[in-house]
């Protein structure tokens, strides 16, 4: 699989914010990963702390990818959902993204929301991955 990441000069540099503007993959099979959150083994929210929920959600995303023979390098798009989004929460999100993808993050849309599926959920991430 060949991934081409494009960050047009006419747009701002998105990499410091944890995403790329455009990711194209060829040839491929598209794999969609449902929203992952900071859950325990029974599906309950693992912690009240936002950063802990983010870290746990990305760990679960890695587990879901691994279950279908993929890893983070196959991810081309993230959807991130943050309850009561602010810049402090943005920093807690960008850190794990930098750790996982370095200077080649996937395309991403961050959506601030009033609430998520369960009480206490502060963060959720879904993904689109590509199987070569």
C-alpha positions as CSV (number, residue, x, y, z in Angstrom):
1,X,0.0,0.0,0.0
2,X,1.2,3.5,-0.8
3,X,0.1,6.4,1.3
4,X,0.4,9.9,0.0
5,X,0.0,12.7,2.5
6,X,-0.6,16.1,1.1
7,X,-0.6,19.3,3.1
8,X,-1.2,22.0,0.5
9,X,1.0,25.1,0.9
10,X,-2.2,27.3,0.4
11,X,-3.6,25.8,3.7
12,X,-2.2,26.1,7.2
13,X,0.3,23.5,8.4
14,X,-1.9,21.0,10.3
15,X,0.8,18.7,11.6
16,X,1.4,20.6,14.8
17,X,-2.4,20.2,15.5
18,X,-2.2,16.4,15.0
19,X,-3.6,15.8,11.6
20,X,-2.9,16.0,7.8
21,X,-5.3,17.6,5.3
22,X,-5.3,14.8,2.7
23,X,-4.4,11.1,2.8
24,X,-4.7,9.0,-0.3
25,X,-4.1,5.2,-0.3
26,X,-3.7,2.9,-3.3
27,X,-4.5,0.0,-3.9
28,X,-6.6,-0.7,-0.9
29,X,-9.5,-2.2,1.0
30,X,-11.2,0.3,3.4
31,X,-11.7,-0.8,7.0
32,X,-13.9,1.2,9.3
33,X,-13.3,1.1,13.1
34,X,-16.2,2.0,15.3
35,X,-15.8,4.7,18.0
36,X,-13.4,3.6,20.8
37,X,-13.5,5.2,24.2
38,X,-11.9,4.9,27.6
39,X,-13.7,1.7,28.6
40,X,-13.1,-1.1,31.1
41,X,-13.7,-4.8,30.3
42,X,-17.4,-4.4,31.0
43,X,-17.8,-1.2,28.9
44,X,-17.9,1.2,31.7
45,X,-15.9,4.4,31.6
46,X,-12.4,3.7,32.9
47,X,-11.6,7.1,34.5
48,X,-12.9,10.6,35.0
49,X,-9.6,12.0,33.7
50,X,-9.8,13.2,30.1
51,X,-6.1,12.4,29.3
52,X,-6.6,8.8,30.7
53,X,-9.7,8.4,28.6
54,X,-7.8,9.5,25.4
55,X,-4.9,7.2,26.1
56,X,-7.2,4.2,26.8
57,X,-9.3,5.0,23.6
58,X,-6.2,4.9,21.4
59,X,-5.0,1.7,23.1
60,X,-8.4,0.2,22.2
61,X,-8.2,1.5,18.7
62,X,-4.8,-0.3,18.4
63,X,-6.4,-3.5,19.7
64,X,-9.3,-3.2,17.1
65,X,-6.8,-2.7,14.3
66,X,-4.7,-5.6,15.4
67,X,-7.8,-7.9,15.5
68,X,-8.1,-7.5,11.7
69,X,-4.3,-7.7,11.0
70,X,-3.7,-3.9,10.8
71,X,-1.9,-1.3,12.9
72,X,-1.8,2.4,13.3
73,X,0.2,2.8,10.0
74,X,-2.9,1.7,8.1
75,X,-5.1,4.5,9.5
76,X,-5.9,7.2,7.0
77,X,-8.6,9.1,8.9
78,X,-9.7,9.8,12.5
79,X,-12.9,11.2,13.8
80,X,-12.4,12.5,17.3
81,X,-15.2,13.6,19.6
82,X,-14.6,15.7,22.7
83,X,-17.1,16.7,25.3
84,X,-16.8,20.4,26.2
85,X,-13.8,20.9,23.9
86,X,-11.1,23.5,24.9
87,X,-7.5,24.0,24.1
88,X,-6.3,22.1,27.2
89,X,-8.1,19.0,25.9
90,X,-6.6,19.6,22.4
91,X,-3.1,19.2,23.9
92,X,-4.1,16.0,25.7
93,X,-5.3,14.6,22.3
94,X,-2.4,15.8,20.2
95,X,0.2,14.2,22.5
96,X,-0.9,10.6,21.8
97,X,-1.3,11.4,18.1
98,X,2.3,12.6,17.9
99,X,3.5,9.6,19.8
100,X,1.7,7.2,17.4
101,X,2.1,8.9,14.0
102,X,4.9,11.4,14.5
103,X,5.1,13.9,11.7
104,X,2.7,11.8,9.5
105,X,-0.6,12.0,11.2
106,X,-3.8,10.8,9.4
107,X,-6.5,13.2,8.2
108,X,-8.7,14.1,11.2
109,X,-11.9,15.9,12.1
110,X,-12.3,16.9,15.7
111,X,-15.9,17.6,16.8
112,X,-16.8,19.2,20.1
113,X,-20.0,17.7,21.5
114,X,-22.3,18.2,24.5
115,X,-22.2,14.6,25.5
116,X,-21.4,11.1,24.3
117,X,-23.1,7.7,24.6
118,X,-22.5,7.0,28.3
119,X,-22.4,9.3,31.4
120,X,-18.8,10.2,32.1
121,X,-17.5,9.7,28.5
122,X,-15.4,12.6,27.6
123,X,-13.7,11.3,24.4
124,X,-14.3,8.9,21.5
125,X,-12.3,8.2,18.4
126,X,-13.3,6.3,15.3
127,X,-11.0,5.5,12.3
128,X,-10.8,4.5,8.7
129,X,-7.9,2.3,7.9
130,X,-6.7,0.9,4.6
131,X,-5.6,-2.7,4.0
132,X,-3.1,-3.0,1.2
